[in-house]
Amino acid sequence: EISLGLVGSEMCIRDRAYIIASDDTRSVSADQISILAEDRSSIISDVGAGSIAGATAGPLSISSAISIGVAVANNDIANVVAAYSEGTTLTARTGSLMVSASESATLTSDVVAVSLAVNSSIIGLSLSGAGSSSTNTVNNEIVAYLESGDFESAGDVSVESESSITLDSLSGGVAGAYTTVGVAGAMGVALGRNLIGFDSIDGSGHNNSVMAYINDSSVDAAGDVNINASADDTSDNLSFAGSVALASSLAGAASGAEATTWSASNISSRITNSDLAIGGNLSVEADAAADITRAQAIGAAVAVASGGTALSIAASVVSNK
């Protein structure tokens, strides 16, 4: 008996708000100017796989029961959210000039596989395997900027880029095998991976970026000038694997659980090659916060042979960076 559950979700949104120079538009004058780009992305994956195999035969027969359950979820968000002005003259006559890019990404994945093999024959073989994998990746580009232009405001000038990422992963694999007389083997495996800025665990990272900047421009603000890039990331990762093998002659059980949480982002705020006349204060800030609320891997294996040999192995690995 084989049971398989697969889910793959990919989100690639291109969200842009901008004012750029063209043959018809090179300058804009208004009481207040706002250039805003905002995205909220959410993926919820629930995957389950269950497999049961049973076998029975006459007193002089040999039979086998083999059961395999596999559940896999791969979720990826790779968005571009951009707010900007290039090559223009913007004038906010009475109010402020604001350029803002904002992203909120949430990934929730629950993946569980269960497998059971039972053999009631006098001489039999029972093999059971359950494997689950939950992988969540986020590689966004969030940017707000003023480039190659003249920008004037009777109030403040604000260029802000903000990112919030929440990853929640649960992965479980549980297998059981039983035979009256003979051999029983069971294996459970669970992989949970939350990756920010990585395409995979083989990647180099820093593919997630949050940037705010002014470059090659002239800025005249009666109030404050604020350049701010911020990121707030949260991850919850739980993996559990279990196996039980019961037999009279030979029983073997193995389990392995992995919980990997990696985060590598570029957070940048800057002013380059620009002239600024400011009536108030100047603030250039880059803020980053990363919180791993849980990174837990649990592996358990039990093997019992009433009249023979039993072997059990369990391993669990947690990797955070």
ChimeraX attribute file (.defattr): number of C-alpha atoms within 10 A of each C-alpha:
attribute: neighborCount
match mode: 1-to-1
recipient: residues
	/A:1	16
	/A:2	17
	/A:3	18
	/A:4	18
	/A:5	18
	/A:6	16
	/A:7	15
	/A:8	11
	/A:9	13
	/A:10	13
	/A:11	14
	/A:12	13
	/A:13	15
	/A:14	12
	/A:15	18
	/A:16	18
	/A:17	18
	/A:18	17
	/A:19	19
	/A:20	15
	/A:21	15
	/A:22	11
	/A:23	5
	/A:24	6
	/A:25	12
	/A:26	15
	/A:27	17
	/A:28	13
	/A:29	13
	/A:30	15
	/A:31	13
	/A:32	17
	/A:33	20
	/A:34	16
	/A:35	19
	/A:36	20
	/A:37	23
	/A:38	18
	/A:39	19
	/A:40	11
	/A:41	15
	/A:42	13
	/A:43	17
	/A:44	12
	/A:45	18
	/A:46	17
	/A:47	21
	/A:48	21
	/A:49	23
	/A:50	22
	/A:51	22
	/A:52	21
	/A:53	20
	/A:54	20
	/A:55	18
	/A:56	19
	/A:57	15
	/A:58	11
	/A:59	9
	/A:60	9
	/A:61	11
	/A:62	15
	/A:63	19
	/A:64	23
	/A:65	25
	/A:66	25
	/A:67	26
	/A:68	26
	/A:69	28
	/A:70	27
	/A:71	28
	/A:72	27
	/A:73	24
	/A:74	17
	/A:75	21
	/A:76	19
	/A:77	22
	/A:78	19
	/A:79	21
	/A:80	20
	/A:81	26
	/A:82	28
	/A:83	28
	/A:84	25
	/A:85	23
	/A:86	20
	/A:87	19
	/A:88	21
	/A:89	21
	/A:90	22
	/A:91	23
	/A:92	23
	/A:93	16
	/A:94	13
	/A:95	18
	/A:96	24
	/A:97	26
	/A:98	22
	/A:99	27
	/A:100	26
	/A:101	30
	/A:102	24
	/A:103	25
	/A:104	16
	/A:105	20
	/A:106	18
	/A:107	23
	/A:108	18
	/A:109	25
	/A:110	22
	/A:111	30
	/A:112	29
	/A:113	31
	/A:114	29
	/A:115	31
	/A:116	29
	/A:117	29
	/A:118	26
	/A:119	28
	/A:120	21
	/A:121	23
	/A:122	17
	/A:123	22
	/A:124	24
	/A:125	26
	/A:126	31
	/A:127	28
	/A:128	33
	/A:129	30
	/A:130	34
	/A:131	30
	/A:132	34
	/A:133	29
	/A:134	32
	/A:135	24
	/A:136	27
	/A:137	23
	/A:138	27
	/A:139	23
	/A:140	24
	/A:141	20
	/A:142	30
	/A:143	30
	/A:144	35
	/A:145	26
	/A:146	27
	/A:147	21
	/A:148	18
	/A:149	22
	/A:150	21
	/A:151	23
	/A:152	22
	/A:153	28
	/A:154	20
	/A:155	21
	/A:156	23
	/A:157	27
	/A:158	23
	/A:159	28
	/A:160	29
	/A:161	33
	/A:162	26
	/A:163	26
	/A:164	17
	/A:165	20
	/A:166	19
	/A:167	25
	/A:168	22
	/A:169	26
	/A:170	25
	/A:171	32
	/A:172	30
	/A:173	33
	/A:174	30
	/A:175	34
	/A:176	30
	/A:177	34
	/A:178	29
	/A:179	31
	/A:180	20
	/A:181	21
	/A:182	25
	/A:183	27
	/A:184	35
	/A:185	30
	/A:186	34
	/A:187	30
	/A:188	32
	/A:189	30
	/A:190	34
	/A:191	29
	/A:192	33
	/A:193	30
	/A:194	29
	/A:195	24
	/A:196	28
	/A:197	22
	/A:198	22
	/A:199	19
	/A:200	16
	/A:201	13
	/A:202	7
	/A:203	10
	/A:204	11
	/A:205	19
	/A:206	16
	/A:207	19
	/A:208	22
	/A:209	21
	/A:210	29
	/A:211	27
	/A:212	33
	/A:213	24
	/A:214	24
	/A:215	17
	/A:216	17
	/A:217	21
	/A:218	19
	/A:219	20
	/A:220	21
	/A:221	23
	/A:222	18
	/A:223	19
	/A:224	21
	/A:225	26
	/A:226	19
	/A:227	26
	/A:228	25
	/A:229	30
	/A:230	21
	/A:231	22
	/A:232	15
	/A:233	18
	/A:234	19
	/A:235	22
	/A:236	21
	/A:237	26
	/A:238	25
	/A:239	32
	/A:240	27
	/A:241	33
	/A:242	27
	/A:243	33
	/A:244	27
	/A:245	32
	/A:246	28
	/A:247	28
	/A:248	20
	/A:249	19
	/A:250	23
	/A:251	28
	/A:252	26
	/A:253	30
	/A:254	26
	/A:255	30
	/A:256	26
	/A:257	30
	/A:258	27
	/A:259	28
	/A:260	22
	/A:261	23
	/A:262	19
	/A:263	23
	/A:264	18
	/A:265	19
	/A:266	17
	/A:267	23
	/A:268	21
	/A:269	25
	/A:270	17
	/A:271	17
	/A:272	11
	/A:273	10
	/A:274	15
	/A:275	15
	/A:276	15
	/A:277	14
	/A:278	17
	/A:279	15
	/A:280	12
	/A:281	12
	/A:282	14
	/A:283	12
	/A:284	17
	/A:285	16
	/A:286	20
	/A:287	14
	/A:288	16
	/A:289	10
	/A:290	14
	/A:291	12
	/A:292	16
	/A:293	11
	/A:294	15
	/A:295	22
	/A:296	20
	/A:297	25
	/A:298	21
	/A:299	25
	/A:300	21
	/A:301	25
	/A:302	21
	/A:303	25
	/A:304	22
	/A:305	20
	/A:306	14
	/A:307	11
	/A:308	13
	/A:309	15
	/A:310	22
	/A:311	16
	/A:312	20
	/A:313	16
	/A:314	20
	/A:315	16
	/A:316	20
	/A:317	16
	/A:318	18
	/A:319	13
	/A:320	11
	/A:321	9
